[in-house]
């Protein structure tokens, strides 16, 4: 019995550190979304999305200088490029959406992504999905409609961009599962960052506005640096802790998004947004737990 104690302690410590990394990442992502929304008041969403990628791009360049092009070695070049395209699309659509939609609402709707991942897993990877998980997914989408409320006066068409961004994100996750069998995480991150930055740079001259004053420069610099740091924290968390443990922490984005939205913009979600969010949280965690349970029964 004593021989197992150190292993248990070590695992628990790694999991706890992973949870802290992930929670910090969610806190920073909410801050980044808030800064992005502030910047869209004076800058085109495309330029804001490009700025958000800048920190990660610079980090990858530094990594290439230190480790060399060996980190770009892949057996699935075109799949890596495709994942980068999806990252650029999802980031751009989300920022377009939050330029109009309250952050808390956009974050809540974005939580349909795990449901899309399950559906695509069944369609693309031929993963088995039981009746209970299909039911949870259906309930989750109904909750999404409660938040969006199409046909009502409060409906914002821009929120549909969040749904499309969530779908692009889900495709990204499916591609990641395929790539994880052969490529390093570092390789996937490098290709994603480089590809997304390149794609967003192509139309950038058409909308470019040079920042004026220290405030705008500092805000853009903070956006880029914090976005890169948040990405790194999430990657480190996933290396230390199982996804099923981290999944509930992901929903703290709604808490931080609501807090930032209230403090900075004076926006607070109504009761229907909270109601829909609670349903999405419950069903989302259930889907993740079912997937994890099934994986560990094999």
C-alpha positions as CSV (number, residue, x, y, z in Angstrom):
1,X,0.0,0.0,0.0
2,X,2.7,2.6,0.9
3,X,4.3,2.2,-2.6
4,X,1.2,3.6,-4.2
5,X,0.9,6.8,-2.0
6,X,3.6,8.9,-3.8
7,X,2.0,8.2,-7.2
8,X,-1.5,9.2,-6.0
9,X,0.0,12.4,-4.4
10,X,1.9,13.2,-7.6
11,X,-1.1,12.7,-9.8
12,X,-3.3,14.9,-7.5
13,X,-0.7,17.7,-7.5
14,X,-0.3,17.6,-11.3
15,X,-4.1,17.7,-11.7
16,X,-4.4,20.6,-9.2
17,X,-1.7,22.6,-11.0
18,X,-3.4,21.8,-14.4
19,X,-6.7,23.1,-13.0
20,X,-5.0,26.3,-11.8
21,X,-3.4,26.8,-15.3
22,X,-6.7,26.2,-17.0
23,X,-8.7,28.5,-14.7
24,X,-6.1,31.3,-15.2
25,X,-6.3,30.7,-19.0
26,X,-10.1,31.2,-18.9
27,X,-9.7,34.4,-16.8
28,X,-7.3,35.8,-19.4
29,X,-9.4,34.7,-22.4
30,X,-12.4,36.6,-20.9
31,X,-10.1,39.6,-20.4
32,X,-8.9,39.3,-24.0
33,X,-12.5,39.1,-25.3
34,X,-13.3,42.3,-23.3
35,X,-10.3,44.1,-24.7
36,X,-11.2,42.9,-28.2
37,X,-14.7,44.4,-27.8
38,X,-13.3,47.7,-26.6
39,X,-11.0,47.8,-29.6
40,X,-13.8,47.1,-32.1
41,X,-15.2,50.5,-31.2
42,X,-12.3,52.1,-33.1
43,X,-10.8,49.3,-35.1
44,X,-12.2,46.9,-37.7
45,X,-12.8,43.4,-36.2
46,X,-10.4,42.0,-38.8
47,X,-7.5,44.1,-37.4
48,X,-8.5,43.2,-33.8
49,X,-8.5,39.5,-34.7
50,X,-5.1,39.9,-36.4
51,X,-3.8,41.7,-33.3
52,X,-5.1,38.9,-31.1
53,X,-3.0,36.4,-33.1
54,X,0.1,38.6,-33.0
55,X,1.4,37.5,-29.6
56,X,1.1,33.8,-30.4
57,X,2.8,34.4,-33.8
58,X,5.7,36.1,-32.1
59,X,6.0,33.3,-29.6
60,X,6.1,30.7,-32.5
61,X,8.8,32.8,-34.3
62,X,10.9,32.8,-31.1
63,X,10.4,29.0,-30.8
64,X,11.5,28.5,-34.4
65,X,14.7,30.5,-33.7
66,X,15.5,28.4,-30.6
67,X,14.4,24.9,-31.7
68,X,14.6,25.3,-35.5
69,X,12.2,24.1,-38.2
70,X,12.1,20.6,-36.6
71,X,8.9,21.7,-34.8
72,X,7.3,22.0,-38.2
73,X,7.8,18.4,-39.1
74,X,4.5,16.8,-39.8
75,X,2.9,13.8,-41.7
76,X,-0.2,15.8,-42.4
77,X,0.8,19.2,-43.8
78,X,-2.5,20.0,-45.5
79,X,-4.5,19.0,-42.5
80,X,-2.4,21.3,-40.3
81,X,-3.0,24.2,-42.7
82,X,-6.7,23.4,-42.7
83,X,-6.7,23.6,-38.9
84,X,-5.1,27.0,-39.1
85,X,-7.7,28.2,-41.5
86,X,-10.4,27.1,-39.1
87,X,-8.7,28.9,-36.3
88,X,-8.6,32.2,-38.3
89,X,-12.3,31.8,-39.3
90,X,-13.5,31.1,-35.8
91,X,-11.5,34.0,-34.2
92,X,-12.7,36.4,-36.8
93,X,-16.3,35.5,-36.6
94,X,-16.3,35.6,-32.8
95,X,-14.8,39.1,-32.7
96,X,-17.3,40.3,-35.4
97,X,-20.1,39.0,-33.1
98,X,-18.9,40.6,-29.9
99,X,-18.6,43.9,-31.6
100,X,-22.4,43.9,-31.5
101,X,-23.5,41.2,-29.0
102,X,-22.9,41.4,-25.2
103,X,-19.9,39.3,-24.2
104,X,-21.8,37.1,-21.8
105,X,-24.4,36.2,-24.4
106,X,-21.7,35.4,-27.0
107,X,-19.7,33.2,-24.5
108,X,-22.9,31.4,-23.5
109,X,-23.8,30.5,-27.1
110,X,-20.2,29.5,-27.8
111,X,-20.7,26.6,-25.3
112,X,-22.5,24.7,-28.0
113,X,-19.1,23.8,-29.4
114,X,-18.8,20.5,-27.3
115,X,-22.1,19.4,-28.8
116,X,-20.8,20.0,-32.3
117,X,-17.7,18.1,-31.4
118,X,-19.8,15.0,-30.5
119,X,-21.9,15.3,-33.6
120,X,-18.8,15.6,-35.9
121,X,-17.1,12.8,-34.0
122,X,-20.0,10.5,-34.9
123,X,-20.1,11.7,-38.6
124,X,-16.4,12.1,-39.4
125,X,-14.6,9.7,-37.0
126,X,-17.5,7.2,-36.8
127,X,-17.6,7.4,-33.0
128,X,-20.5,5.7,-31.4
129,X,-23.0,8.1,-29.7
130,X,-25.8,6.7,-27.6
131,X,-29.4,7.9,-27.1
132,X,-28.6,9.7,-23.9
133,X,-25.8,11.8,-25.4
134,X,-28.0,12.6,-28.5
135,X,-30.7,13.7,-26.0
136,X,-28.3,15.9,-24.1
137,X,-27.2,17.5,-27.4
138,X,-30.8,18.2,-28.4
139,X,-31.5,19.8,-25.0
140,X,-28.3,21.8,-25.3
141,X,-29.3,23.2,-28.7
142,X,-32.8,24.1,-27.3
143,X,-31.0,26.0,-24.5
144,X,-29.0,27.8,-27.2
145,X,-32.3,28.9,-28.8
146,X,-33.5,30.2,-25.4
147,X,-30.4,32.5,-25.3
148,X,-30.6,33.6,-28.9
149,X,-34.4,33.9,-29.0
150,X,-34.9,34.1,-32.8
151,X,-38.1,36.0,-33.7
152,X,-38.1,38.2,-30.6
153,X,-37.2,41.9,-30.4
154,X,-34.1,41.1,-28.4
155,X,-32.7,38.8,-31.2
156,X,-29.3,39.9,-32.5
157,X,-28.5,38.3,-35.9
158,X,-24.8,38.7,-35.2
159,X,-25.0,36.0,-32.5
160,X,-25.4,33.5,-35.3
161,X,-21.7,34.2,-36.1
162,X,-20.9,32.7,-32.6
163,X,-22.7,29.5,-33.6
164,X,-20.7,29.3,-36.9
165,X,-17.5,30.1,-34.9
166,X,-18.4,27.3,-32.5
167,X,-18.8,24.9,-35.5
168,X,-15.4,25.9,-36.9
169,X,-13.9,25.4,-33.4
170,X,-15.5,21.9,-33.3
171,X,-14.0,21.0,-36.7
172,X,-10.7,22.2,-35.2
173,X,-11.1,19.7,-32.3
174,X,-11.8,16.9,-34.7
175,X,-8.7,17.7,-36.8
176,X,-6.7,17.9,-33.5
177,X,-7.8,14.3,-32.6
178,X,-6.6,13.1,-36.0
179,X,-3.3,15.0,-35.7
180,X,-2.6,13.8,-32.1
181,X,-1.9,10.3,-33.4
182,X,1.2,11.5,-35.3
183,X,2.1,15.1,-34.6
184,X,3.4,16.9,-31.5
185,X,1.2,19.4,-29.8
186,X,3.9,22.0,-30.3
187,X,3.8,21.3,-34.1
188,X,0.0,21.7,-34.3
189,X,0.1,25.0,-32.3
190,X,2.9,26.3,-34.6
191,X,1.1,25.5,-37.8
192,X,-2.2,26.9,-36.4
193,X,-0.6,30.2,-35.3
194,X,1.4,30.7,-38.5
195,X,-1.4,29.9,-40.8
196,X,-4.0,32.0,-39.0
197,X,-1.7,35.0,-38.8
198,X,-0.9,34.7,-42.5
199,X,-4.5,34.4,-43.6
200,X,-5.6,37.4,-41.5
201,X,-2.7,39.4,-42.8
202,X,-3.8,39.2,-46.5
203,X,-6.9,41.5,-46.3
204,X,-5.4,43.5,-43.4
205,X,-4.2,46.5,-45.5
206,X,-7.8,47.1,-46.6
207,X,-9.0,47.9,-43.1
208,X,-5.8,48.9,-41.3
209,X,-5.9,51.9,-39.0
210,X,-2.7,52.9,-37.3
211,X,-3.2,53.1,-33.5
212,X,-3.1,56.6,-32.1
213,X,-1.8,57.4,-28.6
214,X,-0.3,55.3,-25.9
215,X,-3.7,53.9,-24.8
216,X,-4.4,52.2,-28.1
217,X,-0.9,50.8,-28.4
218,X,-0.9,49.5,-24.9
219,X,-4.4,47.9,-25.3
220,X,-3.3,46.1,-28.6
221,X,-0.1,45.0,-27.0
222,X,-2.0,43.7,-23.9
223,X,-4.5,41.9,-26.2
224,X,-1.7,40.1,-28.1
225,X,0.4,39.2,-25.0
226,X,-2.5,38.0,-22.9
227,X,-4.0,36.0,-25.7
228,X,-0.7,34.2,-26.2
229,X,-0.3,33.6,-22.5
230,X,-3.8,32.2,-22.2
231,X,-3.1,29.8,-25.1
232,X,0.1,28.6,-23.4
233,X,-1.7,28.1,-20.0
234,X,-4.5,26.0,-21.6
235,X,-1.9,23.9,-23.5
236,X,0.0,23.3,-20.3
237,X,-3.2,22.4,-18.4
238,X,-4.1,19.8,-21.0
239,X,-0.7,18.3,-20.7
240,X,-1.1,17.9,-16.9
241,X,-4.8,17.1,-16.5
242,X,-7.5,15.1,-18.2
243,X,-10.0,17.0,-20.3
244,X,-12.9,15.6,-18.2
245,X,-11.5,17.3,-15.1
246,X,-11.0,20.6,-16.9
247,X,-14.3,20.7,-18.7
248,X,-16.4,22.3,-15.9
249,X,-13.7,25.0,-15.4
250,X,-14.2,26.0,-19.0
251,X,-17.6,27.4,-18.0
252,X,-16.0,30.0,-15.7
253,X,-15.7,32.0,-18.9
254,X,-19.3,32.9,-18.5
255,X,-18.6,34.2,-15.0
256,X,-15.7,36.3,-16.0
257,X,-17.3,37.4,-19.3
258,X,-20.4,38.6,-17.3
259,X,-18.2,40.4,-14.8
260,X,-16.1,42.2,-17.4
261,X,-19.2,43.0,-19.5
262,X,-21.0,44.5,-16.4
263,X,-17.9,46.5,-15.2
264,X,-16.7,47.8,-18.6
265,X,-19.9,48.0,-20.7
266,X,-22.7,48.0,-18.1
267,X,-24.2,44.9,-19.8
268,X,-25.7,42.2,-17.6
269,X,-27.4,39.0,-18.9
270,X,-31.2,38.6,-18.5
271,X,-32.9,35.7,-16.8
272,X,-33.3,33.8,-20.1
273,X,-29.6,33.9,-20.8
274,X,-28.9,32.6,-17.3
275,X,-31.5,29.9,-17.7
276,X,-30.2,28.8,-21.1
277,X,-26.6,28.9,-19.8
278,X,-27.4,26.7,-16.9
279,X,-28.9,24.1,-19.2
280,X,-25.9,24.2,-21.6
281,X,-23.5,23.9,-18.7
282,X,-25.3,20.8,-17.3
283,X,-25.7,19.0,-20.6
284,X,-22.2,20.0,-21.8
285,X,-20.6,18.5,-18.7
286,X,-22.8,15.4,-19.1
287,X,-21.6,14.9,-22.7
288,X,-17.9,15.3,-21.7
289,X,-18.4,12.8,-18.8
290,X,-20.1,10.3,-21.1
291,X,-17.3,10.5,-23.7
292,X,-14.6,10.1,-21.0
293,X,-16.5,7.2,-19.4
294,X,-16.8,5.4,-22.7
295,X,-13.2,6.0,-23.6
296,X,-12.0,4.4,-20.3
297,X,-14.2,1.4,-20.7
298,X,-12.4,0.3,-23.9
